[in-house]
Amino acid sequence: MTTINDIAKLAGVSRTTVSRFLNNSGYVGQEAGERIAQVINETGYMPSQSAQTLRTKKTGVIGIILPKISTETSSRVVSGINKVMKREGMQILLTDTELDPDKEIEYLRLLKSRQADGIILLATNIGERLQQEIEAFPIPVVALGQNIPGVPSLTYADYDASSDIMQLLIGKGHRKIGFIGVSETDPAVGKLRQSAYTDAMRRHNLEVKESWMAEGDFSIDSGYEAMKWIITGNRSDPPDAVFCVTDRMATGAMEYLKEQGFSIPGDVAVAGIGDAVMSRYITPSLTTVNYYNEEAGEAVGEMLLETMAGIKYSKKMMHKYRLIKRDSVW
């Protein structure tokens, strides 16, 4: 195994010079630096992580707490974060709460024990326990997707994007609009998107009918079952459009409607949020909202690096979005 002494001998410099080069902690002449870099490249030398940690008090590891690792949203966000961290020579460590809010606290503590330099939290709730845990936390934490008081946060424009969906549906002449949401324990997807729905309906003097509203759990199956519940309870007066707060649930809802002989969008228009890949290829293609998740991942990665450097964020940041009109809404 190649050691730092080997690198020094092959490059014709002192061990101290190699150490300064590796840690970027002092002057190293250009010629000496080039020789060291060449030897490292030729030998494939990798500095000891544990030794670096002892010297710098940093592990070079960033923890990411995801609500569900298998989703496209998580994949895109992680890709963006990794792009930023890779540029800085840092590694990422992923955890998956599987939508269990208790695991958010559990993984915060786990990442602390693993000596992560910082943590990016894609929270599904902002309960008091979570806030208290973060307030007392010795490691920088930033959040994506939820506005957590006292925590640097990058949020999506959930209310505005949902309002745009509703305005599109109402502008196309739909008056009996159903809604498939998720639990209001999720402030962004559960509360804000539903508030946009109900506000738009009332603003246009349209009935908010409880039997046209159902709750899922983000999955395709739950969208199918929610749509089934709505149609079964309203055979004589079904909605003429449905706003689903995620594309996956919209996909399930569309499958049930097609099975029951409903034409989309002729009988029932359907819209979602997320711009999942499948939303372009299902029939009909799904009207949705693109949240630019990979760019959001890059932005929150930069936010964490700046927070670790001591920069304070006095207000939440909101990421951009784009309404995408496809064939499921006419």
Buried (B, 14 or more C-beta within 10 A) or exposed (E): EBBBEBBBBBBEBEEEBBBBBBEEEEEBEEEBBEBBEEBBEEEEBEBEEEEBBEBEEBBBBBBBBBBBBEBBBBBBBBEBBBBBBEEEEBBBBBBBBEBEBEBBBBBBEBBBEEEBBBBBBBBBBBBEEBBEBBEEBEBBBBBBBBBBEEBBBBBBBBBEBBBBBBBBBBEBEBBBBBBBBBBBEBBBBBBBBBBBBBBBBEEEEBEBBEEBBBBBBBBBEBBBBBBBBBBEBBEEEBBBBBBBBBBBBBBBBBBBBBEBEBEBBEBBBBBBBBBBEBBEEBEBBBBBBBBBBBBBBBBBBBBBBBBBEEEEBEEBBBBEBEBBEBBBBE
